[in-house]
Amino acid sequence: MRQLFVFISLIWGTGAVFAQNIPAEKPVIKVAVLAYDGMELQDFAGPADVFIKAGSVTRGQYQVYTVAFKPGMVFTDGHIGIQPDYQISNMPKPDVLVIPGAGMKVIDSLREDSAMCSFIRQYKDSVAVTMSVCTGAYLLGAAGILDHHKATTHFFVADDFGETFPNLTLVKEVRYVDEGNIITTSGVTSGIDGALHLVERYSGDRMSSMVARGMQYYPHREEAWPLPGAGMKFQRDAHPMNMNNLDTSASDVVCGMPMVDKKINTEYKGKTYYFCSETCKKNFLKNPGKYIK
């Protein structure tokens, strides 16, 4: 019955009422989530939501706030506007710093940003944990804090990540890697797993399980990574995470995949069409007029 009330509290936003029955035995954990233009929305929102809900069921053990480099709104990759709570110059000292990822064009630019690298290096030794989500691991690598550590990132860019930062040990087929004061997570939703792992560290598995069940989320560490679509391989100047300089002349006319397997093709009205898979080719042949105008 007690657990049922937790679920209701989380859904109705009244978790604080139930939380009054849970003794506050541990100090408040301050969680700063970095916000910057072009970041992936789920990289940002997933971990933030975990810590917010954890704060509810632990009677305020977690204080979550957002921080940016400059005043004003920050816009995600889908142009969702977020008003950060603080700038890095006036934010409360965090215990956990979360660094979201973004598309590779944004990430490559930020890797060259001395302010970003200095910020990460500055807080690496003063926070209990720095956690990256997805391609945010590149920013930790650029700051030099992943040297001689195990780390992971989004499956699609993992090989490039390992080549870019040869002094780290790349770990594949996982949702997150825990190196003590540094946690790196793989693609997008795995930031939720990393955050739940930290809730378990600070508040115990009971609290972490409550948050996960309230979110209807099944956390896990190991995972068989998905395979890129046929013919797809990460290229810094031409890939779906950049969407710049793509050769769209051979795009799959069925699903729009910009990088296709040129071995899978068909002739139609004197023109060759390429597909990412036999499935798309079959759909095309059923009704070419649906895809060709």
Secondary structure, 3 states (H helix, E strand, C coil): CHHHHHHHHHHHCCHHHHHCCCCCCCCCEEEEEECCCCECHHHHHHHHHHHHHHHHHCCCCEEEEEEECCCCCEECCCCCEECCCEECCCCCCCCEEEECCECHHHHHHHHCCHHHHHHHHHHHCCCCEEEECCCHHHHHHHCCCCCCCEECCCHHHHHHHHHHCCCCEECCCECEEECCCEEEECCCCHHHHHHHHHHHHHHCHHHHHHHHHHCCCCCCCECCCCCCCCCCCCCCCCCCCCCCCCCHHHCCCCCCCCCCEEEEEEEECCEEEEECCHHHHHHHHHCHHHCCC
